């Protein structure tokens, strides 16, 4: 490995540590992520030819000796990565805006009433399964946004809400792992033909449930007594008819917003367009519907219109995503991720449980998408055995890459979103939730081992 590659990795590690120590340094994680993104790619551009030769040898032959074409080619690589990152960012911005509009217009009021309970532990056992199964339909990022908005209506105490928020992260990631459309990594494996919808649901559902139930059983002891919702009704006093939507209109807003989010995977399967296009379709329809509702209402209602609520989007979270994903793409381009995957395979002598288990842990530090992509490139699909379609390796990879992101709060899209919405620090999550998520993670792997050894003894 070249000195430049080592320098890039060192910068990434230092940047990651500064992000993790945000509560100590008092420097916003978005600022660090953006700086890290710029520095690693600047180092890359000192000698881009060496990296292009390593990762794109076929293309390098036509570029060797032509500096201008090489620079143009590298810029195209960066632009392609920015395009992939941009789809995530626009998806995030669209989803956050949709949920904010639904929330501010009372769309979650009736859901809150269904979820309402005085018992703190009772609420935990209502939040957990709803988040789990909703995440299997939506993506874990959107599900987390929806559930945090509901929790804000139900739980006034921020310390209690952080416990619920931590469970939302664990439940969202576990729910996405068993569904072929629940997580980006499962979508990748499914589209590539490495897993089937029936195979991943039938064999990963139980480990995913275990990965949620075990942490929930532990975390319930962090919650005691009843919820203090004394000001709940006061906070939701109806305004005048000229200023607020009626009950029927609120339900329309809910179903257009949340129902539209549920249909985004259907839109993708029909049109084959990226998911963010479906999100923007839902946002545009919701925008039109609310504009029609508000056109005859009082001018003060402008505060609840999309044009006003869109300003509430947390841009620091968006910029954090931009910095992290683009920095990780640089690691991918220098071959660090592929080398890491190969090293794991050699170190653990092809033990799939150990390799995928370590990959899952790494996915809490580094984005799981390039990790899974690297694994897909390293291990070609085979007609039979552990690398066949629905083989042990691919199913374990789907589970570990999905649930492993819960080990650290910045290890998944759900965690990053919740971190921004609830202002949870990296240190608090590591102290109170990381070890609990890890226990559930290992329990899920163990349950899969038992199932494969004693139930699904023959690969599908």
C-alpha positions in Angstrom: 0.0 0.0 0.0 1.4 3.4 -1.0 2.2 6.2 1.4 -0.6 8.3 -0.1 -3.1 5.5 0.6 -1.9 5.2 4.2 -2.2 9.0 4.6 -5.8 8.9 3.3 -6.7 6.1 5.8 -5.0 8.0 8.6 -7.0 11.2 7.8 -10.2 9.2 7.7 -9.5 7.6 11.1 -8.6 10.9 12.7 -11.7 12.5 11.2 -13.8 9.6 12.5 -12.4 10.0 16.0 -13.2 13.7 16.0 -16.8 12.9 14.9 -17.1 10.4 17.7 -15.7 12.9 20.2 -18.1 15.7 19.1 -19.4 16.1 22.7 -15.8 16.6 23.9 -14.4 18.8 21.1 -17.7 20.8 20.7 -17.0 20.9 16.9 -20.0 20.0 14.8 -19.7 16.6 13.2 -20.8 18.0 9.8 -17.9 20.4 9.7 -15.4 17.6 10.4 -17.0 15.3 7.9 -16.8 17.9 5.1 -13.2 18.8 5.9 -12.3 15.1 5.9 -14.0 14.6 2.6 -12.0 17.4 1.0 -8.7 16.4 2.5 -8.9 12.7 1.5 -9.8 13.5 -2.1 -7.1 16.2 -2.3 -4.5 13.6 -1.2 -6.0 11.2 -3.8 -5.4 13.9 -6.5 -1.6 14.1 -5.7 -1.1 10.9 -7.7 -4.4 9.8 -9.1 -2.8 7.6 -11.7 -1.6 5.0 -9.1 -5.1 4.5 -7.8 -6.8 4.4 -11.2 -4.3 1.7 -12.2 -5.2 -0.3 -9.1 -9.0 0.0 -9.3 -9.6 0.6 -13.0 -6.7 -1.1 -14.9 -8.7 -1.5 -18.1 -9.4 2.2 -18.4 -5.9 3.3 -17.3 -4.3 1.9 -20.5 -5.9 4.6 -22.6 -5.1 7.3 -20.1 -1.5 6.5 -19.3 0.7 9.4 -20.4 -2.2 11.8 -20.9 -2.5 13.9 -17.8 -5.5 15.9 -18.9 -7.5 12.8 -19.8 -6.5 11.2 -16.5 -7.7 14.2 -14.5 -11.0 14.3 -16.5 -11.5 10.6 -15.9 -10.9 11.0 -12.1 -13.3 13.9 -12.0 -15.9 11.6 -13.7 -15.3 9.1 -10.9 -15.8 11.7 -8.2 -19.0 13.0 -10.0 -20.3 9.4 -10.2 -19.8 9.0 -6.4 -21.4 12.4 -5.8 -24.4 11.2 -7.9 -24.8 8.1 -5.8 -24.5 10.2 -2.6 -26.9 12.8 -4.0 -29.6 10.2 -4.4 -29.3 9.4 -0.7 -29.3 13.1 0.3 -32.4 14.0 -1.8 -34.1 10.9 -0.4 -33.3 12.1 3.1 -34.4 15.7 2.5 -37.6 14.6 0.8 -38.5 12.1 3.5 -37.7 14.6 6.3 -39.9 17.2 4.7 -42.8 14.8 4.1 -42.8 13.7 7.8 -42.4 17.3 9.0 -45.4 18.4 6.9 -47.5 15.4 8.1 -46.5 16.1 11.7 -47.1 19.9 11.7 -50.5 19.4 10.1 -51.7 17.0 12.7 -51.4 13.9 10.6 -49.8 11.8 13.4 -52.4 12.8 16.0 -54.6 9.8 15.5 -51.6 7.5 15.4 -50.4 9.0 18.7 -53.8 8.1 20.2 -53.5 4.5 19.1 -50.0 4.3 20.5 -50.9 6.1 23.7 -50.3 4.4 27.0 -49.4 5.6 30.5 -46.8 2.9 31.1 -43.3 3.6 29.9 -42.5 -0.1 29.4 -45.9 -0.5 27.7 -45.0 2.2 25.1 -41.6 0.5 24.5 -43.4 -2.7 23.5 -45.7 -0.8 21.2 -42.9 1.3 19.6 -40.6 -1.7 19.0 -42.8 -3.9 16.7 -44.3 -1.0 14.8 -40.8 0.3 14.0 -39.6 -3.2 13.1 -42.3 -4.0 10.6 -42.7 -0.5 9.2 -38.9 -0.6 8.5 -39.4 -3.7 6.4 -41.8 -1.8 4.1 -40.2 1.6 4.2 -36.4 2.2 4.5 -35.0 2.4 8.0 -34.2 6.1 7.6 -37.8 7.1 6.8 -39.1 4.8 9.5 -36.9 6.4 12.1 -38.0 9.9 11.2 -41.7 8.9 11.5 -41.3 7.1 14.8 -39.3 10.0 16.4 -42.0 12.4 15.4 -44.6 10.2 17.1 -42.4 9.8 20.2 -42.2 13.6 20.5 -45.9 13.7 20.8 -46.0 10.9 23.4 -42.8 11.4 25.6 -42.1 14.8 27.0 -39.0 13.8 29.1 -35.9 14.0 26.8 -33.9 11.4 28.8 -36.7 8.8 28.4 -37.1 9.7 24.8 -33.4 9.0 24.1 -34.0 5.5 25.4 -36.9 5.0 23.1 -34.9 6.6 20.2 -32.1 4.1 20.8 -34.5 1.3 20.5 -36.0 2.8 17.3 -32.5 2.7 15.8 -32.1 -1.0 16.7 -35.6 -1.9 15.6 -35.4 0.0 12.3 -32.1 -1.7 11.4 -33.3 -5.2 12.4 -36.6 -4.7 10.5 -34.7 -3.7 7.3 -32.4 -6.8 7.4 -35.0 -9.5 6.7 -36.8 -7.6 3.9 -35.5 -7.5 0.3 -36.6 -3.9 0.1 -35.9 -2.9 3.7 -32.3 -1.8 3.5 -30.0 -0.7 0.7 -27.7 -3.7 1.2 -30.6 -6.2 0.9 -31.8 -4.4 -2.2 -28.2 -4.8 -3.6 -28.0 -8.5 -2.8 -31.6 -9.1 -4.1 -31.0 -7.3 -7.4 -27.8 -9.2 -7.9 -29.6 -12.5 -7.5 -27.6 -13.5 -4.4 -30.7 -13.8 -2.2 -34.3 -14.3 -3.0 -37.3 -12.5 -1.4 -38.6 -15.8 0.0 -35.2 -17.0 1.2 -34.2 -13.9 3.1 -37.6 -13.5 4.7 -38.0 -17.1 5.8 -34.5 -17.5 7.2 -33.5 -14.0 8.4 -36.9 -13.0 10.0 -36.3 -14.9 13.2 -32.7 -13.7 13.7 -33.9 -10.1 13.1 -36.7 -10.5 15.6 -34.1 -11.9 18.1 -31.8 -8.9 17.4 -34.7 -6.6 18.5 -36.4 -8.6 21.3 -33.2 -9.2 23.3 -32.2 -5.5 23.4 -35.9 -4.5 24.2 -35.9 -6.9 27.1 -32.8 -5.3 28.5 -33.8 -1.7 27.8 -37.2 -2.0 29.4 -35.4 -1.9 32.8 -34.1 1.6 31.9 -37.7 2.8 32.0 -39.7 2.9 35.2 -43.1 4.3 36.2 -45.6 6.1 34.0 -45.3 8.8 31.4 -45.8 12.4 32.3 -48.2 13.7 29.6 -50.0 16.3 31.7 -49.4 19.0 29.1 -50.3 16.8 26.2 -53.8 18.2 25.7 -52.6 21.7 26.3 -50.1 21.4 23.5 -52.7 20.3 21.1 -55.5 22.7 21.6 -57.3 23.2 18.3 -56.9 26.6 16.7 -59.7 28.4 14.9 -61.3 26.8 11.9 -59.6 29.4 9.6 -56.2 28.4 10.8 -56.2 24.6 11.1 -57.2 21.5 9.0 -60.1 19.4 10.0 -59.9 15.8 11.1 -60.7 14.4 7.7 -58.1 16.7 6.0 -55.5 15.6 8.6 -56.1 12.0 7.7 -55.8 12.8 4.0 -52.4 14.5 4.8 -51.3 11.4 6.7 -52.2 8.9 4.1 -50.8 10.9 1.2 -47.6 11.4 3.1 -47.0 8.1 4.9 -49.0 6.0 2.5 -46.9 7.5 -0.3 -43.7 6.6 1.5 -45.0 3.0 1.7 -45.6 2.9 -2.0 -42.1 4.2 -3.0 -40.7 0.6 -3.4 -43.7 -0.2 -5.6 -43.0 2.9 -7.7 -39.3 1.9 -8.0 -40.2 -1.7 -9.1 -42.6 -0.4 -11.8 -40.5 2.5 -13.2 -37.0 1.2 -12.3 -36.2 4.8 -11.2 -34.1 5.5 -8.1 -36.0 5.7 -4.8 -35.4 9.4 -4.4 -37.6 10.0 -7.5 -40.5 8.3 -5.8 -39.9 10.4 -2.6 -40.0 13.6 -4.7 -43.2 12.4 -6.3 -44.8 11.9 -2.9 -43.5 15.3 -1.7 -44.9 17.1 -4.8 -48.3 15.4 -4.4 -48.4 16.2 -0.7 -47.4 19.8 -1.5 -50.2 20.2 -4.0 -52.8 18.7 -1.6 -51.9 20.9 1.3 -51.8 24.0 -0.9 -55.4 23.2 -2.0 -56.4 22.7 1.7 -54.9 26.0 2.8 -55.9 28.3 -0.1 -59.0 29.4 1.6 -57.6 29.5 5.2 -56.2 32.4 7.2 -52.8 33.9 6.3 -51.3 32.7 9.6 -51.6 29.1 8.3 -48.6 29.9 6.0 -46.4 28.5 8.8 -47.7 25.0 8.2 -47.3 25.1 4.4 -44.5 23.2 2.8 -42.8 26.3 1.6 -42.3 27.3 5.2 -41.7 23.8 6.8 -39.0 23.0 4.3 -36.8 25.5 6.0 -36.9 23.4 9.1 -34.9 20.6 7.5 -31.6 19.9 9.5 -29.0 20.9 6.9 -26.2 19.9 9.2 -27.3 16.3 9.0 -27.5 16.5 5.2 -24.0 17.9 5.0 -22.7 15.3 7.5 -24.1 12.6 5.2 -22.4 14.3 2.2 -19.0 14.4 3.9 -19.1 10.8 5.3 -20.3 9.1 2.1 -17.8 11.0 -0.1 -14.9 10.2 2.3 -15.9 6.5 2.3 -16.1 6.6 -1.5 -12.4 7.7 -1.5 -11.5 4.6 0.6 -13.3 2.5 -1.9 -11.4 4.0 -4.8 -8.0 3.4 -3.2 -8.9 -0.3 -2.7 -8.9 -0.1 1.1 -12.3 -1.7 1.5 -11.6 -4.6 -0.9 -8.3 -5.3 0.8 -10.0 -5.3 4.2 -12.6 -7.9 3.0 -9.9 -10.2 1.6 -7.8 -9.9 4.7 -10.8 -11.0 6.9 -11.4 -14.0 4.7 -7.7 -15.1 5.0 -7.5 -14.3 8.8 -10.6 -16.4 9.7 -9.9 -19.2 7.2 -13.2 -18.8 5.4 -15.4 -19.1 8.5 -18.5 -17.3 7.2 -19.9 -16.6 10.6 -16.7 -14.9 11.7 -16.2 -13.0 8.4 -19.7 -11.7 8.1 -19.8 -11.0 11.9 -16.7 -8.8 11.6 -18.1 -7.1 8.5 -21.3 -6.3 10.5 -19.2 -4.7 13.2 -17.2 -2.8 10.6 -20.5 -1.6 9.1 -21.1 0.4 12.3 -17.9 2.3 11.6 -17.8 2.4 7.8 -20.8 2.7 5.5 -22.2 -0.8 4.9 -23.0 -0.2 1.2 -19.3 -0.2 -0.1 -18.5 -3.0 2.4 -21.3 -5.2 0.9 -20.3 -4.1 -2.6 -16.8 -5.1 -1.9 -17.9 -8.5 -0.7 -20.1 -9.0 -3.8 -17.0 -8.4 -5.9 -14.8 -10.7 -4.0 -17.0 -13.7 -3.8 -18.7 -14.7 -7.1 -22.0 -16.5 -6.9 -21.7 -20.3 -7.2 -24.2 -23.0 -8.3 -24.2 -24.8 -4.9 -22.7 -24.4 -1.5 -22.4 -21.4 0.9 -21.9 -18.9 -2.0 -25.0 -20.1 -3.9 -28.1 -18.0 -4.1 -29.6 -17.9 -0.6 -26.4 -19.5 0.7 -25.2 -19.0 4.2 -22.7 -16.3 3.3 -25.1 -14.1 1.5 -27.9 -14.4 4.1 -25.5 -13.8 6.9 -24.2 -10.8 5.0 -27.7 -9.4 4.7 -28.3 -9.8 8.4 -24.9 -8.6 9.7 -24.6 -5.6 7.4 -28.2 -4.5 8.3 -28.2 -5.0 12.1 -24.5 -4.2 12.6 -25.1 -0.6 12.0 -26.9 -0.4 15.3 -23.7 -0.9 17.3 -22.8 2.8 16.9 -25.1 5.7 16.5 -23.3 6.8 13.3 -23.3 3.3 11.9 -26.5 3.6 10.0 -28.7 6.1 8.2 -31.3 5.5 11.0 -28.8 6.3 13.7 -27.5 9.5 12.0 -31.0 10.8 11.5 -32.0 10.1 15.1 -28.8 11.6 16.3 -29.7 14.8 14.5 -33.3 14.9 15.5 -32.9 14.1 19.2 -29.4 15.6 19.7 -28.1 12.3 21.1 -24.3 12.3 21.5 -22.0 9.5 20.3 -20.8 9.0 23.9 -24.3 8.6 25.4 -25.3 6.0 22.8 -22.1 4.0 23.2 -22.4 4.0 27.0 -26.2 3.1 27.2 -27.1 1.4 23.9 -24.1 0.0 22.0 -23.4 -3.0 24.2 -27.1 -3.8 24.3 -27.3 -3.7 20.5 -24.2 -5.9 20.4 -25.8 -8.5 22.6 -28.8 -8.6 20.3 -26.6 -8.8 17.3 -24.7 -11.8 18.6 -28.0 -13.5 19.7 -29.3 -13.1 16.2 -26.2 -14.7 14.7 -26.5 -17.6 17.1 -30.2 -18.1 16.3 -29.3 -18.2 12.6 -26.6 -20.8 13.3 -29.1 -23.0 15.2 -31.7 -22.7 12.3 -29.1 -23.6 9.7 -27.7 -26.5 11.7 -31.0 -28.1 12.8 -33.8 -26.7 10.7 -32.6 -25.5 7.2 -30.0 -28.1 6.8 -30.2 -28.0 3.0 -29.7 -24.7 1.2 -32.7 -23.5 -0.7 
